[in-house]
Amino acid sequence: ITEGGGGGFPSYTNRITEILQCQGTNYASSGAWSSRLVGIVTNLDPRDGTAKKVTPDYTDVAAVTIMIGSNDAGTTAAGINGSLASIPTQRIQDLPFTTAGGVLVSTPDEYWALFPNTYYGNLSLCIEYVKWKNPLTVIYLISATHREPSIVPMDAVVTAMTAIARFYSVQYFNA
């Protein structure tokens, strides 16, 4: 649904831009996990080993919507993995700094490496990156449309997105 274009359905971006009367670009990747999201939203390589698609420029971006989680929740036994406890409390603007574990972090690449390759870590990294590139960009987290509980346990996505949205003071919509 988010990537759109197939099966006669209009793209998600086309529908949103029509409603909001704005220009939009869809960088979605069907079947993506949060590990691929890192390569779509940032200038970093995807953490799932896929090829880098684009490097978005956030200079004139008013808003970013992120809808990710149904594949993370439904394709592994671990489901939504990670926690807010593993997310750095320092921000990239704090560089250089020393972590609680005594590690000196002085470059953006060292900072991004602090985020674990988990659902919580990848989504948090993307939010931090967008805020770093353009602090005025509004970020909206949107849970994917709920499916039958026997197919994908969406409650875990809702719990994670709600917690991450609160942590970063961004908007969250439960689809």
C-alpha positions as CSV (number, residue, x, y, z in Angstrom):
1,I,0.0,0.0,0.0
2,T,2.7,2.5,0.9
3,E,4.8,2.0,-2.2
4,G,1.6,1.8,-4.3
5,G,1.3,1.7,-8.0
6,G,0.3,-2.0,-8.3
7,G,-3.1,-3.7,-8.5
8,G,-5.0,-0.6,-9.6
9,F,-4.5,1.1,-6.3
10,P,-3.3,4.7,-6.4
11,S,0.0,5.3,-4.6
12,Y,0.0,6.4,-1.0
13,T,1.9,9.5,-1.9
14,N,-0.5,10.5,-4.6
15,R,-3.4,10.2,-2.2
16,I,-1.7,12.2,0.6
17,T,-0.5,15.0,-1.8
18,E,-4.0,15.2,-3.2
19,I,-5.5,15.6,0.2
20,L,-2.9,18.1,1.5
21,Q,-2.5,19.9,-1.9
22,C,1.3,19.6,-1.9
23,Q,4.1,18.0,-3.7
24,G,5.4,14.6,-2.5
25,T,7.9,12.0,-3.3
26,N,7.5,8.4,-2.4
27,Y,10.7,6.5,-1.4
28,A,8.8,3.4,-0.2
29,S,10.1,-0.1,-0.7
30,S,7.5,-2.8,-0.5
31,G,8.5,-5.7,1.7
32,A,11.0,-3.5,3.6
33,W,12.0,-3.9,7.2
34,S,13.2,-1.1,9.4
35,S,16.8,-2.1,8.5
36,R,16.1,-1.0,4.9
37,L,14.5,2.2,6.1
38,V,17.9,3.4,7.3
39,G,19.2,3.4,3.7
40,I,16.1,5.1,2.4
41,V,15.8,7.9,4.9
42,T,19.5,8.6,5.5
43,N,22.8,8.8,3.6
44,L,23.9,5.5,5.3
45,D,23.8,2.1,3.7
46,P,20.7,0.0,4.3
47,R,21.3,-2.3,7.3
48,D,19.7,-5.3,5.5
49,G,22.3,-5.6,2.8
50,T,20.2,-4.2,-0.1
51,A,21.4,-1.6,-2.5
52,K,21.1,2.1,-1.6
53,K,18.2,3.6,-3.6
54,V,18.4,7.4,-2.9
55,T,19.8,10.0,-0.6
56,P,16.9,12.4,0.2
57,D,17.6,16.1,0.5
58,Y,15.6,17.5,3.5
59,T,16.4,21.2,2.8
60,D,12.9,22.1,1.7
61,V,10.9,19.2,3.2
62,A,8.0,20.3,5.3
63,A,7.0,16.8,6.5
64,V,8.1,13.2,6.4
65,T,5.7,10.3,7.0
66,I,7.2,6.9,8.1
67,M,5.1,3.8,8.0
68,I,7.1,0.7,8.9
69,G,6.6,-2.3,11.1
70,S,4.3,-4.9,9.6
71,N,7.2,-6.8,8.0
72,D,9.4,-6.5,11.1
73,A,6.5,-7.8,13.3
74,G,5.4,-10.6,11.1
75,T,8.4,-12.2,9.5
76,T,10.6,-13.2,12.5
77,A,10.1,-15.0,15.7
78,A,11.6,-11.9,17.5
79,G,9.0,-9.6,15.9
80,I,9.5,-6.0,16.9
81,N,12.9,-6.0,18.5
82,G,14.9,-3.6,20.6
83,S,13.8,-1.1,23.2
84,L,14.1,2.6,24.0
85,A,16.7,1.7,26.7
86,S,19.1,1.0,23.8
87,I,18.7,4.4,22.1
88,P,21.4,7.0,22.8
89,T,20.2,9.9,25.0
90,Q,22.7,12.3,23.5
91,R,22.0,13.9,20.2
92,I,24.3,14.4,17.2
93,Q,24.4,18.1,18.0
94,D,26.1,17.1,21.3
95,L,29.2,15.8,19.4
96,P,31.8,15.2,20.7
97,F,30.7,13.3,23.8
98,T,31.6,10.3,25.9
99,T,28.9,7.6,26.3
100,A,28.0,6.2,29.7
101,G,30.2,3.2,28.7
102,G,33.2,5.5,28.3
103,V,33.3,5.5,24.4
104,L,34.3,8.8,22.8
105,V,31.9,9.7,20.0
106,S,33.2,12.5,17.8
107,T,31.9,11.9,14.3
108,P,28.4,11.5,12.8
109,D,29.3,8.0,11.6
110,E,30.4,7.0,15.2
111,Y,27.1,8.5,16.4
112,W,24.9,6.5,14.0
113,A,26.8,3.4,15.0
114,L,25.4,3.8,18.5
115,F,21.9,2.9,17.2
116,P,21.4,-0.9,17.2
117,N,20.1,-2.7,14.1
118,T,16.7,-3.3,15.7
119,Y,13.2,-1.9,15.0
120,Y,13.6,0.7,17.8
121,G,17.2,1.5,16.8
122,N,16.5,1.9,13.1
123,L,13.4,4.0,13.4
124,S,15.0,6.2,16.0
125,L,18.1,6.7,13.9
126,C,15.9,7.8,11.0
127,I,14.1,10.3,13.1
128,E,17.3,11.7,14.5
129,Y,18.7,12.0,11.0
130,V,15.8,13.9,9.6
131,K,15.8,16.2,12.6
132,W,19.5,16.8,12.2
133,K,19.2,17.6,8.5
134,N,16.2,19.9,8.9
135,P,14.9,20.7,12.4
136,L,11.8,22.3,10.9
137,T,10.7,19.1,9.1
138,V,7.6,17.6,10.9
139,I,7.8,13.9,11.3
140,Y,4.7,11.7,11.3
141,L,4.8,8.0,12.3
142,I,2.0,5.9,11.0
143,S,1.3,2.3,11.9
144,A,0.5,0.1,8.9
145,T,-3.1,-0.9,8.4
146,H,-4.0,-3.6,10.9
147,R,-4.3,-7.1,9.6
148,E,-5.8,-10.2,11.2
149,P,-3.9,-10.9,14.4
150,S,-3.1,-14.4,13.2
151,I,-1.2,-12.9,10.3
152,V,0.8,-10.0,11.8
153,P,0.9,-9.0,15.5
154,M,0.3,-5.3,14.9
155,D,-0.1,-4.6,18.7
156,A,3.7,-4.8,18.9
157,V,4.1,-2.2,16.2
158,V,1.6,0.1,17.9
159,T,3.4,-0.2,21.2
160,A,6.8,0.5,19.7
161,M,5.6,3.4,17.5
162,T,3.8,5.0,20.4
163,A,6.8,4.8,22.6
164,I,9.2,6.1,19.9
165,A,6.8,9.0,19.0
166,R,6.6,10.0,22.7
167,F,10.4,9.8,23.1
168,Y,11.0,12.1,20.1
169,S,7.9,14.3,20.5
170,V,6.7,13.5,17.0
171,Q,3.1,12.8,15.8
172,Y,1.8,9.2,15.7
173,F,-1.2,8.0,13.9
174,N,-2.6,4.5,14.5
175,A,-3.9,3.3,11.1
